[in-house]
Amino acid sequence: MRRLAGLLVVPLLLLSTAACGDDSGSDSTQMKNGVPAITKGAKFGETPSLSQGKGTPPKELKVETISEGSGPALKKGDIAQVNYLGQVWDGKEPFDQSFGKGAPFDVTIGAGAVIKGWDQGLEGQKVGSRVELVIPPELGYGAQGSGEKIKPNATLVFVVDIVKAASVPVSATGKEVAQDNKGLPKVGTNTDGKEVAVTVPKDTAEPAKLVSNYILEGDGAAVTDKNNVVVKFNGKTWKDDKTFESTYATDTTVTWPMEQLSVKGLKDGLVGKKVGSRILLVIPPDMGFGDKEQGSIPAKSTLVFSLDILAVM
């Protein structure tokens, strides 16, 4: 099925650990310190252009710091917002970029959601830095390549600006709020980052209106409809009390840009709630997927969520 975490589809990117390649064969017009030179837009925040790589590309990940920022260093589990341009080593045009598209790309460092060259290459880099990554095939798309623009066994080159980052806790840790309404699902209150139980009451009518209640009330800023919200969740269908997706189970987070969130009940239920909280959401069909089936979620389903609001970007 199409995972709910992927309601907002973003391009799958890239990463890995730092090692140096061979600087031989450099040309000042094409190469600088063993990586393709930035020919235009060299400063942080500017849209760059890259020269074509010359000679044999490095066999290991190469990370070149173009300019170092003054922010904190990225560590595993951090959410980073970056702008990037990607080009194959022997290419003359980018195959993808976020520069000039109005919004940075969100990546969770070390989570495996992007190619290994990105996960390894960005870890330890400071917010505000511009780095260039040269990624060998085994840390990129390997022997299969990706689409028409990235051929099998391609070496990839990226210019990445690290715009912003946030450390993300493993769980909501707010003050526990009484769950007195027996007609609503019961949500677990564990704060160890592991699966959170959600039990739907049997033989109880489904609420006709949106429910958005604190289970653990945090003390962070209230979510706005302009934020990018970092969450963990367990999602069920009311009728069969069956989980259709849980990010607790995989110990992963999801970042939802609120302005793009297409499920009205999720958006309305999150706005105004405090960062650091766990909330119960019960979303009636007209604020969920309506009369459209979504994978294992039947049409006209009432949706139930335990949802941890871990950070905003």
C-alpha positions as CSV (number, residue, x, y, z in Angstrom):
1,M,0.0,0.0,0.0
2,R,1.0,3.6,-0.3
3,R,2.3,4.4,3.2
4,L,0.7,7.3,5.0
5,A,4.1,8.5,5.9
6,G,4.6,9.0,2.2
7,L,1.6,11.2,1.6
8,L,4.0,14.0,0.8
9,V,6.3,12.4,-1.7
10,V,9.8,13.7,-2.0
11,P,12.7,12.6,-4.1
12,L,14.8,9.8,-2.6
13,L,18.3,11.2,-2.1
14,L,21.7,10.2,-0.9
15,L,24.8,9.9,1.6
16,S,28.0,8.1,3.4
17,T,31.3,8.3,5.5
18,A,34.2,10.6,4.6
19,A,37.3,9.4,2.8
20,C,39.5,11.1,0.3
21,G,39.9,10.3,-3.4
22,D,42.8,10.9,-5.7
23,D,43.4,14.6,-6.4
24,S,45.5,13.8,-9.5
25,G,44.5,15.1,-12.9
26,S,42.9,18.3,-11.5
27,D,42.2,21.1,-13.8
28,S,41.6,24.6,-12.4
29,T,38.8,25.2,-14.8
30,Q,37.1,21.9,-14.1
31,M,38.4,20.5,-10.8
32,K,39.2,21.9,-7.4
33,N,40.7,19.8,-4.6
34,G,39.7,16.7,-6.5
35,V,36.0,17.5,-7.0
36,P,34.2,19.2,-9.9
37,A,34.5,22.9,-9.5
38,I,31.5,25.2,-8.8
39,T,31.5,27.5,-11.8
40,K,28.6,29.8,-10.7
41,G,26.8,30.6,-7.5
42,A,29.7,29.6,-5.2
43,K,28.3,31.2,-2.1
44,F,26.0,29.5,0.5
45,G,22.4,30.1,-0.6
46,E,23.2,30.8,-4.2
47,T,22.1,28.3,-6.9
48,P,25.3,26.6,-8.0
49,S,26.5,25.3,-11.3
50,L,29.0,22.4,-11.5
51,S,31.7,21.6,-14.0
52,Q,32.0,18.2,-15.5
53,G,34.2,15.8,-13.6
54,K,37.5,15.0,-15.1
55,G,39.5,11.8,-15.0
56,T,38.7,8.8,-12.8
57,P,36.3,9.6,-10.0
58,P,37.2,8.7,-6.4
59,K,36.4,5.2,-5.4
60,E,35.4,6.2,-1.9
61,L,33.1,8.9,-0.6
62,K,34.8,12.3,-0.8
63,V,33.4,15.2,1.3
64,E,34.7,18.7,0.5
65,T,33.7,21.6,2.8
66,I,33.2,24.6,0.5
67,S,32.3,26.9,3.3
68,E,31.9,26.0,7.0
69,G,28.9,27.3,9.0
70,S,28.8,28.3,12.6
71,G,25.8,26.1,13.7
72,P,25.8,22.8,15.5
73,A,27.2,19.7,13.9
74,L,24.6,17.2,12.5
75,K,24.3,13.9,14.4
76,K,22.3,10.8,13.8
77,G,18.6,11.3,14.3
78,D,18.7,15.0,13.6
79,I,16.3,16.4,11.1
80,A,18.1,18.7,8.6
81,Q,16.7,21.0,6.0
82,V,19.0,21.3,3.0
83,N,19.1,22.7,-0.5
84,Y,21.0,20.5,-3.0
85,L,22.1,20.1,-6.6
86,G,22.9,16.7,-8.0
87,Q,24.9,15.8,-11.1
88,V,26.6,12.7,-12.3
89,W,30.4,12.8,-12.4
90,D,30.6,13.0,-16.2
91,G,27.5,15.0,-16.7
92,K,27.1,18.6,-17.8
93,E,23.6,19.3,-16.3
94,P,22.0,18.5,-13.0
95,F,19.6,15.6,-12.7
96,D,17.8,17.1,-9.8
97,Q,17.9,20.1,-7.4
98,S,16.0,21.9,-4.7
99,F,17.6,25.3,-5.3
100,G,15.0,27.8,-6.6
101,K,12.0,25.6,-5.8
102,G,10.9,27.5,-2.8
103,A,11.4,24.9,0.0
104,P,14.4,23.0,1.3
105,F,14.5,19.2,1.4
106,D,14.1,17.5,4.8
107,V,16.4,14.6,5.7
108,T,16.8,12.6,8.9
109,I,20.5,12.0,9.4
110,G,21.4,8.3,9.6
111,A,17.8,7.0,9.2
112,G,18.5,5.2,5.9
113,A,15.7,7.2,4.1
114,V,18.2,8.5,1.5
115,I,21.2,7.0,-0.2
116,K,24.1,6.0,2.0
117,G,26.4,8.7,0.6
118,W,24.2,11.4,2.1
119,D,23.7,9.8,5.5
120,Q,27.4,9.4,6.0
121,G,28.5,12.5,4.2
122,L,26.3,15.0,6.1
123,E,26.8,13.6,9.6
124,G,29.2,15.8,11.5
125,Q,28.8,18.8,9.1
126,K,27.7,22.1,10.7
127,V,24.5,24.0,10.1
128,G,25.2,26.9,7.7
129,S,27.8,24.9,5.8
130,R,28.1,24.2,2.1
131,V,29.6,20.9,1.2
132,E,30.3,19.0,-1.9
133,L,29.8,15.2,-1.9
134,V,31.3,12.8,-4.5
135,I,29.5,9.5,-4.0
136,P,30.7,6.2,-5.5
137,P,28.1,3.9,-6.9
138,E,27.9,1.5,-3.9
139,L,26.9,4.5,-1.7
140,G,24.5,5.8,-4.3
141,Y,22.2,3.9,-6.7
142,G,24.6,1.1,-7.5
143,A,24.3,-1.2,-10.4
144,Q,20.6,-0.5,-11.0
145,G,21.0,3.3,-11.4
146,S,17.9,5.5,-11.1
147,G,15.7,6.4,-14.1
148,E,17.1,7.7,-17.3
149,K,19.4,10.3,-15.9
150,I,21.4,8.2,-13.4
151,K,23.0,5.3,-15.3
152,P,24.1,2.0,-13.6
153,N,27.3,2.4,-11.6
154,A,27.2,6.2,-11.8
155,T,29.3,8.4,-9.5
156,L,27.2,11.2,-8.1
157,V,28.2,14.7,-7.2
158,F,26.1,16.9,-4.9
159,V,26.4,20.5,-3.7
160,V,24.5,20.7,-0.4
161,D,23.7,23.7,1.7
162,I,22.7,22.8,5.3
163,V,20.0,25.4,6.0
164,K,18.6,24.4,9.4
165,A,18.5,21.4,11.8
166,A,16.7,20.2,14.9
167,S,17.4,17.5,17.4
168,V,14.5,15.1,17.7
169,P,13.7,13.2,20.9
170,V,12.7,9.5,20.8
171,S,9.3,10.2,22.3
172,A,6.8,12.8,23.5
173,T,7.5,13.4,27.2
174,G,4.7,15.8,28.4
175,K,2.4,15.7,31.4
176,E,0.0,12.8,31.4
177,V,-3.7,13.8,30.8
178,A,-6.5,11.7,32.1
179,Q,-8.3,9.6,29.5
180,D,-11.8,9.6,31.0
181,N,-14.0,9.2,28.0
182,K,-14.7,5.5,27.7
183,G,-16.2,6.0,24.2
184,L,-12.8,7.0,22.8
185,P,-9.7,4.9,22.1
186,K,-7.2,4.3,24.9
187,V,-3.6,5.4,24.1
188,G,-0.4,4.2,25.8
189,T,1.7,6.6,27.8
190,N,5.2,5.0,27.5
191,T,8.0,7.4,26.7
192,D,10.7,5.0,25.7
193,G,10.3,5.5,21.9
194,K,8.8,2.0,21.5
195,E,5.4,1.0,20.1
196,V,2.5,3.0,21.6
197,A,-0.6,0.9,22.2
198,V,-3.9,2.2,20.8
199,T,-7.0,0.3,21.8
200,V,-10.3,1.1,20.0
201,P,-13.4,0.5,22.2
202,K,-15.7,-2.3,21.0
203,D,-19.4,-1.9,20.2
204,T,-19.0,1.9,20.4
205,A,-20.2,4.4,17.8
206,E,-17.6,6.2,15.8
207,P,-17.4,9.9,16.5
208,A,-19.0,12.0,13.8
209,K,-16.6,14.9,14.4
210,L,-12.8,15.3,14.7
211,V,-11.3,14.4,18.0
212,S,-7.9,15.9,19.0
213,N,-7.0,15.3,22.6
214,Y,-3.8,15.5,24.6
215,I,-2.5,12.2,26.0
216,L,0.8,13.7,27.1
217,E,0.8,17.5,27.1
218,G,4.2,19.0,26.2
219,D,5.4,22.6,26.9
220,G,6.7,23.5,23.4
221,A,5.5,26.0,20.9
222,A,2.0,25.5,19.3
223,V,2.0,24.0,15.8
224,T,1.0,26.4,13.1
225,D,-0.2,25.7,9.6
226,K,3.1,27.0,8.3
227,N,5.4,24.6,10.2
228,N,7.1,21.4,9.0
229,V,6.1,19.0,11.8
230,V,8.2,16.0,12.8
231,V,6.1,13.1,14.2
232,K,5.9,9.5,15.1
233,F,2.5,7.8,14.9
234,N,0.4,4.6,15.1
235,G,-2.5,4.7,12.7
236,K,-5.5,2.4,12.9
237,T,-8.9,2.0,11.3
238,W,-11.7,2.2,13.9
239,K,-13.9,-0.5,12.5
240,D,-11.5,-3.4,12.8
241,D,-9.0,-1.9,15.3
242,K,-6.2,-2.8,12.9
243,T,-2.9,-0.9,12.5
244,F,-2.3,0.2,8.9
245,E,1.0,1.9,9.7
246,S,3.2,2.6,12.7
247,T,6.5,4.6,12.7
248,Y,7.0,3.6,16.3
249,A,7.5,0.0,15.2
250,T,10.3,1.0,12.8
251,D,11.7,3.8,15.1
252,T,11.5,6.3,12.4
253,T,10.1,9.8,12.2
254,V,8.1,11.6,9.4
255,T,8.2,15.2,8.5
256,W,4.9,16.7,7.3
257,P,4.9,20.2,5.7
258,M,1.6,21.5,7.1
259,E,0.9,23.6,4.0
260,Q,1.0,20.5,1.9
261,L,-0.7,18.0,4.2
262,S,-3.6,16.6,2.2
263,V,-5.6,14.9,5.0
264,K,-7.7,17.6,6.5
265,G,-8.2,15.8,9.9
266,L,-4.5,15.5,10.4
267,K,-3.9,19.1,9.6
268,D,-6.7,20.5,11.7
269,G,-5.9,18.1,14.6
270,L,-2.3,19.1,14.7
271,V,-2.6,22.9,14.5
272,G,-2.6,24.5,17.9
273,K,-1.2,21.4,19.7
274,K,2.2,21.8,21.6
275,V,5.5,20.4,20.5
276,G,6.5,17.6,22.9
277,S,2.9,16.3,23.1
278,R,1.3,13.0,22.3
279,I,-2.3,13.4,21.0
280,L,-5.2,11.1,20.2
281,L,-6.7,11.9,16.8
282,V,-10.0,10.4,15.6
283,I,-10.7,11.4,12.1
284,P,-14.1,10.9,10.5
285,P,-14.2,9.8,6.8
286,D,-15.1,13.3,5.5
287,M,-11.9,14.6,7.0
288,G,-9.8,11.6,6.1
289,F,-9.8,9.7,2.8
290,G,-13.6,9.9,2.3
291,D,-15.1,7.3,-0.1
292,K,-11.7,6.5,-1.6
293,E,-9.8,3.3,-0.6
294,Q,-6.2,3.8,0.3
295,G,-4.3,0.6,0.1
296,S,-5.4,-1.5,3.2
297,I,-7.5,1.4,4.4
298,P,-11.1,0.8,3.2
299,A,-13.3,3.5,1.8
300,K,-15.3,5.6,4.4
301,S,-12.9,4.6,7.2
302,T,-12.7,6.5,10.5
303,L,-9.0,6.8,11.3
304,V,-7.4,6.6,14.8
305,F,-4.0,7.9,15.6
306,S,-1.6,8.1,18.5
307,L,0.7,10.9,17.3
308,D,3.9,12.3,19.0
309,I,4.7,15.9,18.0
310,L,8.5,15.8,18.3
311,A,9.7,19.0,16.7
312,V,8.8,21.7,14.2
313,M,11.1,23.0,11.5
